[in-house]
Amino acid sequence: METQRQKYLEDKAWEIRKTGLEMVREAKSGHIGGAFSLSEIMAVLYFEKMKIAPENPKWELRDRLVLSKGHATVALYPTLALRGFFPVERLKTFRKIDGSLSGHAEMRNVEGVDMSTGSLGQGFSAAVGMAQAAKMTGNECTVYAILGDGEIQEGQIWEAMMYAGAHGLDNLVAILDCNKVQLDGTVKEILDTGDLKAKFESFGMHTQRIDGHNVQEIARAIDVAKETRQKAHMIIADTIKGKGVSFMEGKNQWHGKTPNDAEFEQAFAELEARN
């Protein structure tokens, strides 16, 4: 990846964080931690890799993305707005009673959202179904799914993975946001999921492990996945919950907590300094 393009994507990731934080400040609510761990992944997908048409969000041949960890709309909605699916100004309606930007991903009234999610574990099954349907209809789209590492404690994830692996759904690219922290503590202390690469591979998944904050590694892993045929794909992206804000990084308290005024000011200052 050329240096100029790398810088563009890195800048987009920080813009996604800042835009998301402003959205939370306006709403006084939102899941920040697990959204900030996703920012580079979202930047690479929407501004580099995905075949999409913001002016025609229902384009039949578009790539699809299912945010299976559906509470991370603080990453999804800013990305969609910045990519041109709807005006950035609309983010001010996030979680407002008279708005359509609900706290969990909503497909009926939000342009660019391919599946409503929020009940953890179910989104990945929908993505597997989309990938199978694309195979059956000859649609050459790629279906991306973003999972949380706490979410994969849900049994439904493994049922869907068993199907994807057995049927070699090579048009399915799952990305695991492996920030190692969930609502009530670390993944290891809540329910240790062990050697994930070995587990995913045992289900027939072509599996890679990368730095989820390195845009070059993210882009390269997606390229490798799309070049590898007859296997469904899993990219384990090692990330940091709350990435970019020192007092949030790696802290489960910031899964869904809203900062106070002083914390907002510090968070914005840190994000500006890092960009």
FENBELDA-V697975 format. One record per pair of residues at least 4 apart in sequence whose ideal C-beta (glycine too) atoms are under 7 Angstrom apart, sorted by the first residue. I is the first residue (numbers start at 1). J is the second residue. Records with the same first field share a line. If there is no record, write none. Layout:
I: J, J
This chain:
1: 5, 6, 216, 219
2: 6
3: 7
4: 8
5: 9
6: 10, 215, 216
7: 11
8: 12
9: 13, 43, 44, 47, 48, 215
10: 14, 215
11: 15, 275
12: 16, 43, 47
13: 17, 39, 40, 43
14: 18, 271, 274, 275
15: 19, 82
16: 20, 39, 42, 43, 75, 78, 79, 82
17: 21, 36, 39, 244, 271
18: 22, 271
19: 23, 78, 82, 88, 91
20: 24, 35, 74, 75, 78
21: 25, 32, 267, 268, 271
22: 26
23: 27, 30, 74, 77, 78, 91, 94
24: 29, 30, 32, 74, 258
25: 264
26: 92, 94
27: 94, 95, 96
28: 258
29: 95, 103, 258
30: 74, 94, 95, 103
31: 35, 71, 72, 74, 255, 256
32: 36, 74, 242, 248, 254
33: 37, 241, 242, 248, 254, 255
34: 38, 69, 71, 72, 148, 177, 179, 241, 255
35: 72, 74, 75
36: 242, 243, 244, 245
37: 177, 179, 239, 240, 241, 243
38: 42, 72, 75, 146, 177
39: 43, 75, 243
40: 44, 212, 213, 215, 218
41: 45, 146, 175, 212, 218, 237
42: 46, 75, 79
43: 47, 215
44: 48, 49, 215, 218, 219
45: 49, 50, 65, 144
46: 50, 79, 83
47: 83
48: 219
49: 219, 222
50: 63, 65
51: 62, 63, 141
52: 62, 63
53: 59, 62
54: 83, 84, 85, 112
57: 85, 111, 112
60: 139
61: 139, 141
62: 141
63: 141, 142, 144
64: 114, 130, 141, 143, 144
65: 114, 144
66: 114, 115, 117, 123, 126, 127, 145
67: 72, 76, 105, 117, 123, 146
68: 117, 123, 124, 127, 145, 146, 147, 151
69: 120, 146, 147, 148, 151, 177
70: 104, 105, 117, 118, 123
71: 103, 104, 118
72: 76
73: 77, 103, 104, 105
75: 79
76: 80, 105
77: 81, 91, 94, 101
78: 82, 91
79: 83
80: 85, 86, 112
81: 85, 86, 87, 88, 90, 91
82: 88
85: 111, 112
86: 90, 111
90: 101
91: 101
93: 99, 101
94: 99, 101
95: 101, 102, 103
100: 106, 109, 110
101: 110
102: 106
104: 117, 118
105: 113, 116, 117, 118
106: 110, 113, 116
107: 113, 114, 115, 116
108: 116
115: 123, 126
117: 122, 123
120: 151, 154
121: 151, 154, 156, 157
122: 126, 156
123: 127, 145
124: 128, 145, 147, 157, 160, 174
125: 129, 156, 160
126: 130
127: 131, 143, 145, 172
128: 132, 160, 163, 164, 169, 172
129: 133
130: 134, 143
131: 135, 143, 169, 171, 172
132: 136, 167, 169
133: 137
134: 139, 141, 143, 171
135: 169, 171
141: 171
142: 171, 173, 226
143: 171, 172
144: 173, 175
145: 174
146: 175, 177
147: 151, 152, 157, 174, 176, 177
148: 177
149: 176, 177, 178, 179, 180, 187, 193
150: 182, 183, 187
151: 157
152: 157, 176, 193
153: 191, 193
155: 159
156: 160
157: 161
158: 162
159: 163
160: 164
161: 165, 203, 205
162: 166, 203
163: 167
164: 169, 172, 232
165: 203, 204, 205, 232
166: 204
168: 230, 231, 232
169: 232
170: 228, 229, 230, 231, 232
172: 232, 233
173: 222, 225, 233, 235
174: 233, 234
175: 235, 237
176: 234, 235, 236, 237
177: 212, 237, 239
178: 212, 236, 237, 238, 239
179: 239, 240, 241
180: 186, 187
181: 186, 187, 241, 250, 252
182: 187, 190, 252
183: 252, 255
184: 190, 252
185: 189, 190, 252
186: 190
187: 191, 192, 193
188: 192
194: 199
195: 199
196: 200, 236
197: 201, 207, 209, 236
198: 202
199: 203
200: 205, 207, 234
201: 205, 207
204: 231, 232
205: 231, 232, 233, 234
206: 225, 228, 231, 233
207: 234, 236
208: 221, 224, 235
209: 236, 238
210: 214, 217, 218, 221, 235, 237
211: 217, 238
212: 218, 237, 238, 239
213: 239, 243
214: 218
215: 219
216: 220
217: 221
218: 222, 237
219: 223
220: 224
221: 225, 235
222: 226
223: 227
224: 228
225: 233, 235
228: 233
239: 243
240: 249, 250
241: 249, 250
242: 248, 249, 250, 251, 254
243: 249
244: 270, 271, 274
245: 249, 267, 270, 271
246: 270
248: 254
253: 257
259: 263, 264, 267
261: 265
262: 266
263: 267
264: 268
265: 269
266: 270
267: 271
268: 272
269: 273
270: 274
271: 275
